[in-house]
Every structure is written in C-alpha cells, then in structure tokens.
Amino acid sequence: MQISIKKPLSVLNACIVLAILFLASCKSKNEEKPKEIADFTSQSSGPASTFTYQDISGIGIDSLYNRRDNSDIIKVGDTYYVWYSRMDRPITPGYWATIWYATSKDEGYTWQEQGMAIGLGEEGEFDSHSVFTPNILAHKGKYYLYYTGVKPTPGNAKNKFENNSETDFTAIGLAVADSPAGPFVRVKNNPVLKISQVDEDFDSYRIDDASLLLKDEKIWLYYKGRSIIHGKEGPRLTKMGVAIADQAEGPYEKHPEPLIDKGHEVLIWNENGGVASLASLSKSIHWAKDGINFSPTEENLTNIPMAPGLYRPHLEDGNTANEIPGWGISMKGKKGVVYLVRFEMN
C-alpha cells in the first residue's frame, strides 16, 4: 500500500532545521570552548580571583621620587630583586624616567633601593630621552634586563619629547649583566624589538612592557602594542602580542596577530601547563595551553593591580617550580604622586 505524505516536503525540511538549531542551542558553554580551555575552566571553578594590597617601605610613597611600572620579581640566593621606572616628583609618566632597582629579604614587604640599573642612551639613540617599564630574565648564568626606550621627538626645535600620537615611536631594548646587581651593558644589536612598518598592524606606533617566558627551549617576549592608525585613541585600544627567539639577545620573530585585546599592561605567568595573562583594560584573566590562542577564564574582576609584576620563580635560572607564590609589586597613584605597593593574588 502506498503511503501518502500530507505535509509538503519543504515544511518537513523546515521542521528538521528548527529541531537541529534547538538542539545546538542546548550545548553547554564548556562544549563550545576549545577542550583545553574547558578543562582549565573546570579546574579553576570557584570564587573569582581577588587582590589585596600592602604598603611597603623603601620604594613606597616618597617625597622626592615617583616610582612605577615595575618588573616581575626574581629571587637570587636569599634576596628578592625588582626593577622599576623612577622619576623626580611631580613627574608621573614613565616617558621621563630612568631604571632603578631594589632588594628585599622578607618577600617584598621591606625594600632597599640599591641604585640605577640603566641610564639614558647616547644622544641620537632610540633610548636617549627615557628608559622605562623594565623586566628581567635569568638565563644560562646571565641576567637580561629588557626595557622600553624613547628618544626626543624628531624635528622638535628644542630637542624635547612631546608624547604625541604620530612620531614618538618606542622600541624594546636589552641590557645584560653577570649579576642582578649589574653592571648592565646594552647588547650590540639594540633595540631587540621594533614597531611594525605596516600602519594597519596593532604594533605600528608603540611597543612596550616586555614580559618574558621560557617555553619550548625558546625565549617568548610578550609585549603590548599600539597602532598608529588609532592616534590619540591608541591607549584604550592596546593589544598584547608575542615575539619568539632562540636566544635572549634575539633575533625575535613576531607572531603575526595580536593575542589579547584590551591589554594595556602585560602580565603573564605559567599556570596549569599553559600561560595565563591578566588583561587590564578588560579586567579579565585569559589562558592558553600553547601560549598563543588565549581565551578568557575569568571576567569582570575588580580592584585589579596597576602595572603589576609577580614574583615568578620561572624567571630564575634553572628553577622548575610549577606554581607562582601569588604575590607581587604594582603601582598606585594620583595626580603628581605614583608609588609602588605589594599585592597578593588569590
């Protein structure tokens, strides 16, 4: 017996499509994420990350100097080291700074300023006006101090720095020493990382804020970039990128695309077999198993640290620690006054 279909075939097809769409919409959020991100998120479930702060002595609030944009912290023997930008008060921007360092014996509560680590570059060099935002890597018996440099504005009649949005390009430089106390000597092929020459790229105007990682027997240099096409809106559109080299002095090859949007200050660390990052502008933590393909794991965080650096054992020569202790140094400030504080990340 022949069975007749009363509904038109097109109506049946429409019903099938609607059913498929409904089932697809019922997938859990974890199923929609890459498996490694879903696994990491499930391992990290619980209360959101919180931050608490403690005043410090030695490099805290000061009547003579402003300090900001500190490095990550390393421990050598029984001594902790941190590097930072220092400028005379009431100057607050790091574009008028030199790099100093301090030491602590008590996990960052009490510090003693030891002196200048990197001064200005020679006249005409990329870092002849200011050096700032340092970061450190101990590797193969050497101490590598990465920093950002800028020179006076090209064409300025008084040889001054204007901090404009058109010609005040920055670059990332490098100095090396046999001891964390220095002396640090600039490498031969300085700077080690420059802006892109393609205007549309995310890092065609400013590169800054190096944060280092040893991964796959290579040096990973994470940094923030601003595009020249964004002009004065650039700071709020900062993105994080990475460049990779076989050795600390380079040459570095940039990954072609930015990794995280809205990441004005770069903070990365090893976590759960991958790389985590705090993106300041979006107030979120991202994670990537491969150190490249980041996805958010926590969002809408509150009270996050400004320009932070963590105590990161992974930056110490030969240290194979799998976890970070969860404390660091960051900056606080108001008009005319910026200074360093200790924070804990839970």
C-alpha positions, 0 to 999 in steps of 0.5 A: 500500500502506498503511503501518502505524505500530507505535509509538503516536503519543504515544511518537513525540511523546515521542521528538521532545521528548527529541531537541529538549531534547538538542539545546538542551542542546548550545548553547554558553554564548556562544549563550545570552548576549545577542550583545553580551555574547558578543562582549565575552566573546570579546574579553576571553578570557584570564587573569582580571583581577588587582590589585596594590597600592602604598603611597603617601605623603601620604594613606597610613597616618597617625597622626592621620587615617583616610582612605577611600572615595575618588573616581575620579581626574581629571587637570587640566593636569599634576596628578592630583586625588582626593577622599576621606572623612577622619576623626580616628583611631580613627574608621573609618566614613565616617558621621563624616567630612568631604571632603578632597582631594589632588594628585599629579604622578607618577600617584598614587604621591606625594600632597599633601593640599591641604585640605577640599573640603566641610564639614558642612551647616547644622544641620537639613540632610540633610548636617549630621552627615557628608559622605562617599564623594565623586566628581567630574565635569568638565563644560562648564568646571565641576567637580561634586563629588557626595557622600553626606550624613547628618544626626543621627538624628531624635528622638535626645535628644542630637542624635547619629547612631546608624547604625541600620537604620530612620531614618538615611536618606542622600541624594546631594548636589552641590557645584560649583566653577570649579576642582578646587581649589574653592571648592565651593558646594552647588547650590540644589536639594540633595540631587540624589538621594533614597531611594525612598518605596516600602519594597519598592524596593532604594533605600528606606533608603540611597543612596550612592557616586555614580559618574558617566558621560557617555553619550548627551549625558546625565549617568548617576549610578550609585549603590548602594542599600539597602532598608529592608525588609532592616534590619540585613541591608541591607549584604550585600544592596546593589544598584547602580542608575542615575539619568539627567539632562540636566544635572549639577545634575539633575533625575535620573530613576531607572531603575526596577530595580536593575542589579547585585546584590551591589554594595556599592561602585560602580565603573564605567568605559567599556570596549569601547563599553559600561560595565563595573562591578566588583561587590564583594560578588560579586567579579565584573566585569559589562558592558553595551553600553547601560549598563543590562542588565549581565551578568557577564564575569568571576567569582570574582576575588580580592584585589579593591580596597576602595572603589576609584576609577580614574583615568578620563580620561572624567571630564575635560572634553572628553577622548575617550580610549577606554581607562582607564590601569588604575590607581587609589586604594582603601582598606585597613584594620583595626580603628581604622586605614583608609588609602588605597593605589594599585592597578593593574588588569590 
